[in-house]
Amino acid sequence: MAGDTQKQPGGGVPAAAAPIAGIGLIVLACLSFSVLDATAKYLSASLPTLQIVWIRFVSHVFLSLVLFQVWKKPSLLTTKRPVLQIVRACCLLGTTICNFMAVRYLQLAETMAIMFAGPFVITALAGPLLGEWAGMRRWAAIIVGFIGVLVVTQPGIGGMHWAAIYSVAAMTFYALYALLTRMLTATDSSAGLLIISGIVAAVAMAPAGLTVWQTPPDAWTWMLLLSTGVFGAGGHFLFIMAHRIAPAPVLAPFIYIQIVWMIALGYLIFADVPTLTTVLGAAIVVASGLYILYRERVKGI
């Protein structure tokens, strides 16, 4: 059919394939974010959280500048919507600070339980803000995915740590960041979105990062600290590209895949053995994501 080969405006991805490509990119982005969170949790045992956040953005900026050779393309640092760019960067900084503070005190799965309320906020606001209204099937898949997360984390059993408030704030900042990313991809380049957000956050965090600075004790800690920028910048570039080619409500449920990465990393790094409920909940999460993928391939939602 002719419609199957229609191109996305401003890109080379066929319109029919764009949601599928976007889903693939968001899944990889979630893997990068999971590694970032696990690394931050590991580092927080020996370094101040604000220092980790600052170096995460400093290395993010350095990597982005080198990767995109900004000295040859200074136009990448220009934007048609500077206020939205700054607000978006502040949301990214907010979600990073709050999430790193949360993983310092909570298990990775506990932070994810709250962060995964984000798709409800994104899906609810994408309609009035972006004109991207979710259908009943997509809402159902989001709800099923969230149930899977609750099965994994079983919140409320034994009470929740006070630091959960950090995850609530991180989730709110994340939802706003996702919606602003979708809005800005219509006017600004992906490279510009990545670089500008990193510069704003790095500059804003410099006073706090320098104040609490503790020199990493060895080369391994230095490497992990610098790698936070690689995983952060890489994940957000994939995130930006995904929102450039696919609607926010299509992508929102797929952040649930992050619980699968968290289970694997928790086992490999922190020796957290998944329980039967963890495996069951993860299966529900994956099934909800695969259902949306199937609907997108067949006829959309």
N, C-alpha and C positions, 0 to 999 in steps of 0.2 A: 504494500500500500504506500501511497505517496507520503502519507503522514508519518510513516515509520522512519523516513529518512530526512525529515525536516530538521534543520540545524537550530541549535540554541542561539539566540542573539548574542553576538560578540564571542562565540566560542565554536569549537569544532566538534562538540558532542551532539549526536542526534537527539532531538527532543524526546523521543520515545525511550532512549537509553539513559537520559540524564538522571532520573531518579535512582536507577540501579547504580550508576557510577557514583552518585552522591552518597548512597548507602555504603558502598565499599570504602570510600574515603573517610566517612564518619567512623566506621568500625576500626580502621587503622589509627585514626586520631585518638579514639578511646584507648587503644593499646598504648600509645605514647603517653597519654595522661596517666594511665595506671602505673607505668614504669616511673613516671615523674613523682607520683604520690608515694610509691614504695621507696624511692630514693630519698625523698624528703623525710619520710618517717625514720629511715635508717640514720640519716645525718642528724636528725633532731636530738639524738641521744648524746651528741658531743658538741653540737654547734647551735647558736641562737637561731630561732626561727626567722627573725627579721633579716639576719645575715644571709640565710639560705634564699629567702625571697629576693633580696637585692642582687645576689650573684646570679640567680636564675635569670633575671632580666638583663643584667649586664652581658652575660654570655649569649643570651638570646639576641641582643642587639649586634654584638660583634659578629656572630655567625651569619645573621641576616645581611649585614652590610657587605661581608665578604662574598656570600653566596650570590647576591644580586648585583655586586660590583656597582654600588651606588655612586662611587666617584665618577663613573662613566655615564650614569643615568640619574642625575640629581632630581629629575622630574618625579621620581618615585616618592620623594618626600613631600610632594605637594598634594593637597586635598581640596575638593570642592565643598566639603562639609566639615570644617575644622572643629566646630563645637561638638558634633556627633562623634568625631574621632577621639576627642579628649574624653568625653563621657564614656565611650566604649573602652578606652584604655584604663580609665578609673575602675570600671566594672571588672575588667580582667585582673587588675591589681587587687581589687577587693576580694574576688573569689579565690585568688592565689593565697593571699594572706590568711584568710579565714580557713581555707581548706588545710593549709600547712599547720595552722594552730590546732585544728581539729585532729589531724592524724598524729599529732604529738601526744595526745591523750587517749584517743579512741582507736579501736581496731579499724582496719581499712573497710571491712564490711559494714560497720556501724556508720561511718561517714557516708558511704554510698547509699544507705537506706534513706537518708534525708536528702542527699543530693539528687536522688532519682525522683523526687517530687517535681523536679525542674520541667519535665515534659508537660505536666499539667499546666504550668504557668505559661510555657512557650506556646502550647497549642491554644490555650484560651486567649492569649494576647495577639497571636499571629493573625487572627481574623480581623479585628478592628485596626491593628497597626499596619499590617502588610497586605490585607485582602486575601490571605491564604486560609480559607476556612476548612476545618477538618470535618470529614464525614463520620457517620456513626461507627463504621467498621474500624476506622483508625482510632477513634476514641476508645472503642472496646479493646483493641490491641494494646493501647497504652495502659488501660486499667489492668488487663491481664498481666502485662509485664510488671507492673508495680506490685501486684499480688505476689508474683514470683520473687521479687526483691524482699517483700515482707516475710515470705516463707524462709528465705535465706537468713535474714538478720533477726527475725523474731523480736522486734522492738517492744519494749515494755516489760519483758521478762527480766526481773531482777532490777528494774529501774534503769533510767538513762543517765549517763554522766552529764554534769553541768556543761561540759565543753561541747555538747551537742548544739548549743546555740551558735557556735562557729559554723557548723555545717548548714544550719538554717540560713545564716547570712550568706554563706558561699553559694548555696543553691539559688538564692534570690539574685545575687550578682551574676551568676552564670546565665540565668534565664534572660536577663536584660542584655548581657553580652551577646548571646546567640541571636536575639532579635535585631540588635543594632548591627551585627555583622551582616545579616541578611539585607538590611536596609542600605548599608554602605557598599555592598558588592555591586549595586546598580550604578555607582558613580566613580568609585575608586578602585585602583588595582589591588590584586591580592598581595603583591609584594609590599605596596604602600601600607596596607592594613596591618601587615605583620610587623613592619619596621617601626611605623609611627607608634603603635601601641607599646612596643618594647621600649622605645626611647622615653615616652612619657612616664611609664612605670619605673624605669631605671633611675631617671632623674628624681622622681617623687620619693623613691625609697632610699636615695643616697644618704641623707642625713641619719636616718635610723640605722641603716646598714653599717655605716662607719662608726656610729656610736657604740654599737654592741659587738663590734668586730672581735673575733677570736681567730688566730691563725690556725688553719687546719694542721693537725699533728703529723701527717704523712702524705706521701704522693697519692695513695689510694683515696684518701678523703678528698684531696684536691681534685682528683679526676671525677669522683662522684659529684662533687659540688659544681664543677664546670659542666658536667653532663646534664644537669637540670635544665640549662639553657637549650641544649640540643633537643631533649625530649619535649620541652615546652614549646620552643619555636617550631619544631617539626610537627607536633600535634596540632598547633593552632593554624599552621599553614594548610594542613590537610582539612581542618575544620572550616577554614575560610573557603577553600576550593569546593568543598561539599555544599556549602550554603550558596555558592555562586551558581551552581547548576541544578539544585533541587530545593523544593519548598521546605520551610522550617518544620511544618507538621509531619512531613514524610520522614525527616531525619530524626525528629525528637525521640521516638521510641527506641532508636538504636543505641542511645547512650546506655541502655540497660545491658548491652553486651559487655560493658565495662565490669560488671560483677563477675563475669567469667574470668577476665584477666586478673581481677583482684584475688579470686580464689586461687588461681595458679601461682601468682606472685607471693601470696600469703603463705602458701605451702613451701615454695622453693626458698624464700628468704627468711621468713619468720617461723617456719615449722608449724604453721597452722594447718592441721589436718581437717579437710572438709567433712562435715557430718552428712548423714543421709538427707536431712532437711536442706542442707546447702546444695547438694546435688540435685534434689527435686526442684528447688526454687530456681536454680540455674537453668534446668531443662525447660521450665515454664517461660523464663525470660527469653531463651533462644527461640522457643516455639512462637512466641508473640512476634518477635522480629521477623522470623521466617514467613509468618502469615502475611505481614505487610509487604515483604519482598515479593511473595507470590501474587498478591493483589496488584502490585505495581506492574509486574510482568504481564499479567493477564489483561486487565482492563482498568487499573487504577482504582482508587477508593473514592 
